[in-house]
Amino acid sequence: MSVAKDPKTGKWYSKFRYTDWTGKRVQKKKTGFITKREAQEWEREFLTKAAASCDMSFASLVELYMADCKTRLRATTWENKQHLITKKLLPYFGSTPINQITPLMIRNWQNTLMELRQPNGKPYSKTYLKAINNQVAAILNYAVKYYGLPGSPAAVAGSMGKSKADTMLFWTEDEFKTFIQAIDKPTPYCAFNVLFYTGIREGELLALSLSDFDFTNQVLHITKNFAVANGQEVIYEPKTPKSKRDITLPDFLCAIVQDYAGRLLEYDPDDRLFPFTKSWVNSQLRAGCKKSGVKKIRVHDFRHSHASLLIHMGFPILAVSERLGHEKVQTTLELYGHLYPDVHGNVAQQLQDSAAADLSPAAWQNAQKSL
């Protein structure tokens, strides 16, 4: 190792040459270490990582994994992933060589997270625990696929949490009407009506402009999404092709949007109709729930509420799926299939009604007598 002390600064530095992934010899230098040991450890870890060795630390693997993900994921998805890994994985596994992470370590980490309590005294939700576990599983699978780790200890340990919540919160139309009557400002009044009666996502709502509405044909064109990434507000295309869709609008909703737009001053049709962030929507929702007295739900639960309303009205699952912009009907079935009435009893009853007259015991006995 080429580690030395800088006589001018009194700090240690590491300087060496290595072969990069293209086969080229490259010189590397890093300065500013307080001790010789720190410089040596940094150089050792750098060379281990460059050699794609399973001796590298989990933290080094995360650097490689996140750099790879950054070119493939949306900025918002990457930021969410980075947040979970930084807060929930690195404090526990960061300094451990990846070939020394065992299923038992994974299991103990899972148990620690499941025992943690939030400031309100409640445990993490099962869906949140599942999201955290998905990160460690993805990182170790990445090591198996690209860095020669023999197997994933996360796969042996098993998962934690659940992909779907045990219960689904939503409002009935009566509950929504109670809520919306308590909203006395035009902006949230319009926004929440659009959410409830179209089922669009929160990011889709915040990306809307007046030009997305075709009031003549009563259609809303969903073509974009809104998010905040790296502190910047960004508009981007939906994740999947099916997310780009046309949603038919009832007369009253068109009137609400047109009335709201008419109140705006110096508004360009291509400007955002609701120029706010998700925190604003959440604050307006909390205030409305408190004022109206209806049960608290999340903004995303407006989407569930819309699906529930359509199902209650008797619309088939395909129509619900297309309106929500799900890529697969199976997704809609998994989320909302339980909201459909039990059809098994109906099947039996319709068979009874169809066949009873000809296949009853009395009818059969009469048929036998005539033979």
C-alpha positions as CSV (number, residue, x, y, z in Angstrom):
1,M,0.0,0.0,0.0
2,S,1.2,3.5,-0.9
3,V,0.4,5.4,2.3
4,A,2.4,8.4,3.4
5,K,2.1,11.5,5.5
6,D,1.9,14.9,3.9
7,P,4.6,17.1,5.6
8,K,2.7,20.3,4.8
9,T,-0.7,19.3,6.3
10,G,0.4,16.6,8.7
11,K,-2.4,14.4,7.3
12,W,-2.1,11.0,5.7
13,Y,-2.8,10.2,2.1
14,S,-3.1,7.1,-0.1
15,K,-1.7,6.9,-3.6
16,F,-1.6,3.8,-5.8
17,R,-2.4,2.4,-9.3
18,Y,-5.0,-0.2,-10.1
19,T,-6.7,-1.8,-13.1
20,D,-10.2,-0.5,-13.7
21,W,-13.1,-2.4,-15.2
22,T,-12.0,-1.5,-18.8
23,G,-8.6,-3.1,-18.2
24,K,-6.9,0.3,-18.0
25,R,-4.2,1.1,-15.4
26,V,-5.4,4.2,-13.4
27,Q,-3.8,6.2,-10.6
28,K,-5.8,6.9,-7.5
29,K,-5.1,9.4,-4.7
30,K,-7.1,10.4,-1.7
31,T,-5.9,12.8,1.0
32,G,-7.1,14.1,4.3
33,F,-6.8,11.1,6.6
34,I,-6.1,11.8,10.3
35,T,-4.3,8.5,10.9
36,K,-2.2,6.1,8.9
37,R,-4.7,3.3,9.7
38,E,-7.6,5.2,8.2
39,A,-5.6,5.7,5.0
40,Q,-4.7,2.0,4.8
41,E,-8.3,0.9,5.5
42,W,-9.7,3.1,2.8
43,E,-7.1,1.9,0.2
44,R,-7.8,-1.7,1.1
45,E,-11.5,-1.3,0.8
46,F,-11.2,0.6,-2.5
47,L,-9.0,-2.1,-4.0
48,T,-11.4,-4.9,-2.7
49,K,-14.3,-3.1,-4.3
50,A,-12.4,-2.5,-7.6
51,A,-11.6,-6.2,-7.7
52,A,-15.3,-7.1,-7.3
53,S,-14.4,-9.2,-4.3
54,C,-16.9,-10.6,-1.8
55,D,-14.6,-9.3,0.9
56,M,-15.9,-5.8,0.2
57,S,-18.1,-4.2,2.9
58,F,-21.8,-4.0,2.6
59,A,-21.4,-0.2,2.4
60,S,-19.1,-0.5,-0.6
61,L,-21.5,-2.9,-2.3
62,V,-24.3,-0.3,-1.7
63,E,-22.2,2.3,-3.4
64,L,-21.9,0.1,-6.5
65,Y,-25.5,-1.0,-6.4
66,M,-26.9,2.6,-6.1
67,A,-24.6,3.9,-8.8
68,D,-26.0,1.1,-11.1
69,C,-29.6,1.9,-10.1
70,K,-29.2,5.6,-10.7
71,T,-29.1,5.2,-14.4
72,R,-32.1,2.9,-14.4
73,L,-34.6,4.4,-11.9
74,R,-36.5,7.7,-11.8
75,A,-34.9,10.2,-9.5
76,T,-37.8,10.0,-7.0
77,T,-37.6,6.2,-6.8
78,W,-33.8,6.3,-6.4
79,E,-34.2,8.9,-3.6
80,N,-36.7,6.7,-1.7
81,K,-34.5,3.7,-2.1
82,Q,-31.4,5.6,-0.9
83,H,-33.4,6.9,2.2
84,L,-34.4,3.4,3.3
85,I,-30.9,2.0,2.8
86,T,-29.2,4.8,4.6
87,K,-31.6,4.8,7.5
88,K,-32.4,1.2,8.0
89,L,-29.6,-1.0,6.4
90,L,-26.2,0.8,6.6
91,P,-26.3,1.4,10.4
92,Y,-26.6,-2.4,10.9
93,F,-24.7,-4.0,8.0
94,G,-22.4,-1.1,6.7
95,S,-19.0,-2.3,7.9
96,T,-19.6,-6.0,7.5
97,P,-18.0,-7.8,4.6
98,I,-20.8,-9.2,2.4
99,N,-19.4,-12.7,2.6
100,Q,-19.7,-12.6,6.3
101,I,-23.4,-11.6,6.4
102,T,-25.4,-14.6,7.6
103,P,-29.1,-15.5,7.6
104,L,-29.0,-15.2,11.4
105,M,-27.8,-11.6,11.1
106,I,-30.6,-10.8,8.7
107,R,-33.1,-12.5,11.0
108,N,-31.8,-10.5,14.0
109,W,-32.0,-7.3,12.0
110,Q,-35.6,-8.0,11.0
111,N,-36.5,-8.7,14.6
112,T,-34.9,-5.4,15.7
113,L,-37.0,-3.5,13.1
114,M,-40.2,-5.3,14.1
115,E,-39.7,-4.4,17.7
116,L,-39.0,-0.7,17.0
117,R,-41.6,1.9,17.8
118,Q,-42.4,5.2,16.1
119,P,-42.7,8.4,18.0
120,N,-46.4,7.8,18.4
121,G,-45.7,4.5,20.0
122,K,-46.9,2.4,17.1
123,P,-44.8,-0.2,15.3
124,Y,-43.8,0.2,11.7
125,S,-46.5,-0.9,9.3
126,K,-46.2,-4.4,7.7
127,T,-46.0,-2.8,4.2
128,Y,-43.2,-0.5,5.3
129,L,-41.2,-3.4,6.8
130,K,-41.7,-5.3,3.6
131,A,-40.3,-2.3,1.6
132,I,-37.2,-2.2,3.8
133,N,-36.7,-5.9,3.5
134,N,-37.0,-5.7,-0.3
135,Q,-33.9,-3.4,-0.3
136,V,-31.6,-5.8,1.5
137,A,-32.8,-8.6,-0.6
138,A,-32.2,-6.6,-3.8
139,I,-28.7,-5.6,-2.8
140,L,-27.6,-9.1,-1.9
141,N,-29.2,-10.5,-5.0
142,Y,-27.1,-7.9,-6.9
143,A,-24.0,-9.3,-5.2
144,V,-24.9,-12.9,-6.2
145,K,-25.5,-11.9,-9.8
146,Y,-22.5,-9.6,-10.4
147,Y,-20.0,-10.1,-7.7
148,G,-19.8,-13.8,-7.1
149,L,-21.6,-14.1,-3.7
150,P,-22.4,-17.8,-3.5
151,G,-25.9,-17.2,-2.3
152,S,-28.1,-14.6,-0.6
153,P,-28.5,-14.9,3.1
154,A,-31.6,-12.8,2.8
155,A,-33.3,-15.5,0.7
156,V,-32.5,-18.1,3.5
157,A,-33.7,-15.8,6.3
158,G,-37.0,-15.1,4.6
159,S,-38.9,-11.9,4.4
160,M,-40.8,-9.7,6.9
161,G,-43.9,-7.7,6.6
162,K,-46.5,-7.9,3.9
163,S,-46.9,-6.5,0.3
164,K,-50.4,-5.5,1.0
165,A,-52.0,-4.0,4.1
166,D,-54.4,-6.2,6.1
167,T,-57.1,-3.6,5.8
168,M,-57.9,-1.1,3.1
169,L,-59.2,2.3,4.1
170,F,-61.6,4.1,1.9
171,W,-64.6,6.5,2.0
172,T,-68.1,5.8,0.9
173,E,-69.6,8.5,-1.3
174,D,-71.6,9.7,1.7
175,E,-68.5,10.0,3.8
176,F,-66.8,12.0,1.0
177,K,-69.8,14.3,0.7
178,T,-69.6,15.0,4.5
179,F,-65.9,15.7,4.1
180,I,-66.2,17.9,1.0
181,Q,-68.9,20.0,2.6
182,A,-66.4,21.1,5.2
183,I,-64.0,22.4,2.5
184,D,-64.6,26.1,2.1
185,K,-61.7,27.0,-0.3
186,P,-62.0,26.5,-4.0
187,T,-58.5,25.0,-4.6
188,P,-58.8,22.0,-2.2
189,Y,-62.5,21.7,-3.1
190,C,-61.7,21.2,-6.7
191,A,-58.6,19.0,-6.0
192,F,-60.4,16.5,-3.7
193,N,-63.4,16.2,-6.1
194,V,-61.0,15.4,-8.9
195,L,-59.3,12.8,-6.8
196,F,-62.5,11.1,-5.6
197,Y,-64.3,11.0,-8.9
198,T,-61.4,10.1,-11.2
199,G,-59.2,7.9,-9.0
200,I,-56.0,9.4,-10.3
201,R,-52.8,9.3,-8.4
202,E,-51.6,12.2,-6.2
203,G,-48.7,12.9,-8.5
204,E,-51.0,12.8,-11.5
205,L,-53.3,15.4,-9.8
206,L,-50.4,17.7,-9.1
207,A,-49.2,17.5,-12.7
208,L,-52.5,18.5,-14.2
209,S,-52.9,21.6,-16.4
210,L,-56.1,23.0,-17.8
211,S,-55.1,21.8,-21.2
212,D,-55.4,18.2,-20.0
213,F,-59.2,18.7,-19.8
214,D,-61.3,18.2,-22.9
215,F,-64.6,19.8,-21.6
216,T,-66.3,19.3,-25.0
217,N,-66.0,15.5,-24.9
218,Q,-65.8,15.4,-21.1
219,V,-62.5,13.6,-21.0
220,L,-59.4,14.1,-18.8
221,H,-56.1,13.1,-20.5
222,I,-53.5,11.7,-18.0
223,T,-50.1,12.0,-19.6
224,K,-47.7,13.0,-16.9
225,N,-46.7,12.9,-13.2
226,F,-45.3,15.3,-10.6
227,A,-42.7,14.8,-8.0
228,V,-39.9,16.5,-6.0
229,A,-36.5,15.1,-6.7
230,N,-33.2,16.5,-5.2
231,G,-35.2,19.4,-4.0
232,Q,-36.5,20.3,-7.5
233,E,-40.1,20.0,-8.8
234,V,-40.2,17.8,-11.8
235,I,-42.8,16.7,-14.3
236,Y,-42.2,13.3,-15.9
237,E,-44.0,10.7,-17.9
238,P,-46.0,8.0,-16.2
239,K,-44.2,4.8,-15.2
240,T,-46.1,2.4,-17.5
241,P,-47.9,2.7,-20.8
242,K,-51.3,2.0,-19.2
243,S,-50.8,4.9,-16.9
244,K,-51.3,7.2,-19.9
245,R,-55.1,7.1,-20.3
246,D,-58.3,9.0,-20.9
247,I,-60.8,9.3,-18.1
248,T,-64.4,10.2,-18.8
249,L,-65.8,13.0,-16.5
250,P,-69.3,13.6,-15.2
251,D,-71.0,16.9,-15.9
252,F,-70.7,18.2,-12.4
253,L,-67.0,17.5,-12.2
254,C,-66.4,19.4,-15.4
255,A,-68.3,22.3,-13.9
256,I,-66.3,22.3,-10.7
257,V,-63.0,22.4,-12.6
258,Q,-64.2,25.1,-15.0
259,D,-65.4,27.2,-12.0
260,Y,-62.1,26.8,-10.3
261,A,-60.1,27.7,-13.4
262,G,-62.2,30.8,-13.9
263,R,-61.1,32.0,-10.5
264,L,-57.4,31.9,-11.4
265,L,-55.7,35.1,-12.4
266,E,-53.2,35.3,-15.3
267,Y,-53.3,31.5,-15.8
268,D,-51.7,29.8,-18.7
269,P,-53.6,26.6,-19.8
270,D,-50.3,24.7,-19.7
271,D,-49.4,25.8,-16.2
272,R,-50.0,23.4,-13.3
273,L,-53.6,23.6,-12.2
274,F,-52.6,22.8,-8.6
275,P,-49.1,24.4,-8.1
276,F,-48.4,22.7,-4.8
277,T,-46.5,19.7,-3.4
278,K,-47.8,16.6,-1.7
279,S,-47.4,18.1,1.7
280,W,-50.0,20.8,0.9
281,V,-52.5,18.1,-0.2
282,N,-51.8,16.2,3.0
283,S,-52.3,19.2,5.2
284,Q,-55.6,20.1,3.5
285,L,-56.8,16.5,3.9
286,R,-55.9,16.5,7.6
287,A,-57.7,19.8,8.2
288,G,-60.8,18.6,6.3
289,C,-61.0,15.4,8.2
290,K,-60.7,17.2,11.5
291,K,-63.4,19.8,10.6
292,S,-65.8,17.3,9.1
293,G,-65.3,14.5,11.6
294,V,-65.0,11.7,9.0
295,K,-62.4,9.0,9.6
296,K,-58.8,9.8,8.6
297,I,-57.5,8.4,5.3
298,R,-54.4,8.9,3.2
299,V,-54.5,10.8,-0.1
300,H,-53.8,7.5,-1.9
301,D,-57.0,6.1,-0.3
302,F,-59.0,8.4,-2.5
303,R,-57.9,6.0,-5.2
304,H,-59.2,3.1,-3.2
305,S,-62.4,5.0,-2.6
306,H,-63.0,5.6,-6.3
307,A,-62.4,1.9,-7.1
308,S,-64.9,0.9,-4.3
309,L,-67.5,3.4,-5.7
310,L,-67.2,1.9,-9.2
311,I,-67.4,-1.6,-7.9
312,H,-70.5,-0.7,-5.8
313,M,-72.0,0.7,-9.0
314,G,-71.5,-2.6,-10.7
315,F,-68.7,-1.8,-13.2
316,P,-66.6,-4.8,-14.3
317,I,-63.1,-5.3,-13.1
318,L,-61.6,-4.5,-16.6
319,A,-63.3,-1.0,-16.6
320,V,-62.0,-0.3,-13.1
321,S,-58.5,-1.4,-14.1
322,E,-58.4,0.8,-17.2
323,R,-59.7,3.8,-15.4
324,L,-57.1,3.5,-12.6
325,G,-54.3,2.9,-15.1
326,H,-53.2,-0.4,-13.9
327,E,-50.8,-2.3,-16.2
328,K,-52.5,-5.6,-15.5
329,V,-56.1,-6.5,-14.6
330,Q,-54.5,-9.0,-12.1
331,T,-53.2,-6.0,-10.1
332,T,-56.8,-4.6,-9.8
333,L,-58.1,-8.0,-8.9
334,E,-55.5,-8.5,-6.1
335,L,-56.3,-5.0,-4.7
336,Y,-60.0,-4.8,-5.0
337,G,-61.4,-8.3,-5.8
338,H,-62.6,-8.7,-2.3
339,L,-64.9,-5.7,-2.7
340,Y,-67.0,-7.5,-5.3
341,P,-70.0,-9.3,-3.9
342,D,-69.8,-13.0,-3.3
343,V,-70.7,-14.5,-6.7
344,H,-70.8,-18.1,-5.5
345,G,-74.2,-17.9,-4.0
346,N,-75.5,-16.1,-7.1
347,V,-74.1,-18.8,-9.3
348,A,-75.9,-21.5,-7.3
349,Q,-79.2,-19.5,-7.3
350,Q,-79.1,-18.9,-11.0
351,L,-78.5,-22.6,-11.6
352,Q,-81.4,-23.3,-9.3
353,D,-83.7,-20.9,-11.1
354,S,-82.7,-22.3,-14.5
355,A,-83.0,-26.0,-13.9
356,A,-85.5,-26.3,-11.0
357,A,-88.7,-26.6,-13.1
358,D,-87.3,-29.6,-15.2
359,L,-85.1,-31.4,-12.7
360,S,-87.0,-31.3,-9.4
361,P,-87.8,-34.7,-7.8
362,A,-91.5,-34.3,-8.7
363,A,-90.7,-33.5,-12.3
364,W,-88.4,-36.6,-12.5
365,Q,-91.1,-38.9,-11.0
366,N,-93.7,-37.7,-13.5
367,A,-91.3,-38.3,-16.3
368,Q,-90.7,-41.9,-15.1
369,K,-94.4,-42.6,-15.0
370,S,-94.8,-41.6,-18.6
371,L,-92.2,-44.1,-19.8
